[in-house]
């Protein structure tokens, strides 16, 4: 189908990128609901915010820790198989939540199953697709696919909030299950593992350019060897530390706690969810623009600018909450949307620069740190809310961390042969 003469007018890499975009939206769908479901679950079951936040934290943690192993599985078994399995886990986890009667079941379904499924479709998947199917325009494609992953969490929020209010949170969870299963069909029909499967080469590669062979070894061992070798390079720790703060200030704090924090100040949950959806809209513009800039500007400089601006915006946020949506809050969500995951394309570019052919696997571990940061702050922010009655300390703390990430970003040195050897040669 893709390989037909008509389709060849557009390079097949763009079709694979399109399917990847849709698959990332599907995988991210259930990740859009924690903030919307938090109050309904609290009311129905009486579970405290800290208990529900623990399930969210496990989800975020597994979302990151699964990524490098999923990248290794894709290198071993192919992108399509791993993607289908991941979407089925998301569908199973979201569907099973409708039968919950105890908090440990929330941890199992929402935390474990959905965490493993979405982790297999995390940004390491983006890096794998880009490295395998594109030789040029990598920054731009990274930005577009990253926008799909992040925006999928946010643009579904109005639908989830509406369904939750109109028909209950169970109806919203089942809707997400149906969407994930629909994407499985699309992936089976259109996704391919390698350019050679369609008789072509990566976009921008010359005809006859060889492809790296599948790694015949154990996927888990490959992932562990990669992080062992990458850990010898200081740049890995700087990138991982900065990305942990990125996750803490987005997925862990804003995506999980913005809706309940706004509700604390009298704003209806549907209005707060709508604001997050605006973040999702502008995230597309910001991340695609960041990808375009990454092909042209020093990625270290881009990261420093992004983290600094994000930090100052979080210092301002606690003063903006009100019962109604004001112009200043709209300005914040537009700005924050442009900066939401703009950090991803330059971070991928630095991994590619420093770690060569193992860049996708190394980025998988860097992304794992992103979700560790998100998981920690998702739980800590819930404790802050239970202890102090509001989230102010969480916003200010995240702002300070973003300024620390700025320091990490400008400290990443340019690549050198000595630092690249352990990962490109020693772990093959």
Residue, then its C-alpha position, 0 to 999 in steps of 0.5 A: x500500500x505505502x510502496x505503491x507508485x502513487x505513494x512514492x511521490x512522497x518519500x515513505x519516511x513521511x508516511x511512517x512519521x505520520x503513522x508514528x504521530x498518530x500512534x503517539x497521540x493514541x498512546x498519550x491519550x490515557x496520560x491526559x486524565x490524571x489531573x481530571x480524574x483526581x477529584x472524582x476518584x477522591x470523592x467516590x472512593x475517599x482516597x487522599x490526593x497523596x494516594x492517587x498521586x502515588x499511582x500517577x508517580x508510578x505511571x510516570x516512573x515506569x513511563x521513563x524506565x521502560x523507554x530504554x528497554x523498549x528502544x532495545x526491543x525495537x532494535x531486536x524485534x522491530x518498531x511495529x511489534x513493540x508499538x502494537x504491544x504497547x498500545x494493547x497494554x494502554x487499552x487493557x490498563x485504561x479499560x480495567x480501571x472501570x472495575x476498581x474498588x481499592x487503591x491498589x487496583x488503581x496502582x496496578x491499572x493506572x500505574x503499572x499497565x499504563x505506565x509500561x504501555x506508554x513507556x514503550x511509546x515514549x520519546x525513545x520511540x521518537x528517536x528510534x523512528x527518526x534515526x532509522x528513517x531520516x538522515x536529514x530534517x531530523x530536528x524538524x521530525x523530532x519536533x513534530x513527533x515530540x509534539x504528538x507525544x506531549x500534545x496527546x496528553x493535553x488536547x484530550x483533556x477537554x474531552x475527558x473533562x466533558x465525559x467525566x462531568x457528563x457520564x462519569x470517569x468510567x466512560x472517559x476511561x473506556x473512550x480512551x481504550x477504544x481510541x488506543x485499539x483504533x490506533x492498533x489497527x492503523x499501526x498494523x496497516x501502515x507502520x514498517x520497521x526499516x526503509x528496506x521493507x519498502x525497497x528504499x533508503x532513509x530520507x536523504x540517504x543515497x540509494x544503496x546506503x546500508x542499514x544497521x543490522x538488527x542487534x541479535x543480542x538480549x534486549x535487556x542486556x543491550x539497554x544495560x550495557x548502553x547505560x553503563x557505558x554512557x555513565x562514563x561520559x559527563x555529558x550523560x549526567x548533565x543531560x539526564x539531570x536537566x531532563x529530570x528537571x524538565x519532567x518534574x516541571x511539566x508532566x510531574x507538576x503542571x500536567x498532574x496538579x494544574x487542574x486540582x490547583x486551579x480548582x482549589x482557587x474556585x476555577x471549574x475543572x472543565x475550565x482548568x482542563x481547557x487551559x491545559x488543552x491550550x498548552x497542548x495547542x501551542x506546544x505543537x507550534x513551540x516544539x516544531x519551531x524548536x526542531x527547526x531551530x535545532x537544525x540551525x542553532x547550538x542546542x546548548x543555547x536553546x536549552x539554556x533559554x528554554x529552562x530559564x524562561x520556564x523557571x521564571x514563568x513558574x515563579x509567577x504562576x501562583x499569583x495567577x490562579x483565580x475563580x475565572x480565567x483572566x488574560x494573565x492566565x491565558x498569557x501564561x498557558x500560551x507561553x508555557x505551551x510554547x516551552x512545554x517540550x521544546x527541550x526535546x529536539x535539542x536534547x536528542x541532538x546532543x545525544x546524537x552528537x555525543x553518543x553516535x549510533x547508540x543515540x536512541x538507546x542513550x536518549x532512552x535513559x536520558x528520558x528515563x531520568x525525565x520521568x524519574x523527575x516527573x514521578x518524584x515531583x508528582x508525589x511530592x506535590x501531592x504531599x505539599x497539597x495535603x500538608x499546606x493546603x495549597x501548591x505554592x511551595x511546589x511551583x516555587x521549588x520547580x522554578x528554582x530547579x529550572x534555573x539549575x537545569x540552565x546551568x547543566x545545559x550550558x555545561x555540556x561540552x562539545x563532542x570529542x572522540x575520546x568520550x564517544x568511544x565507550x558507547x559507539x564501539x564498546x557496547x555494540 
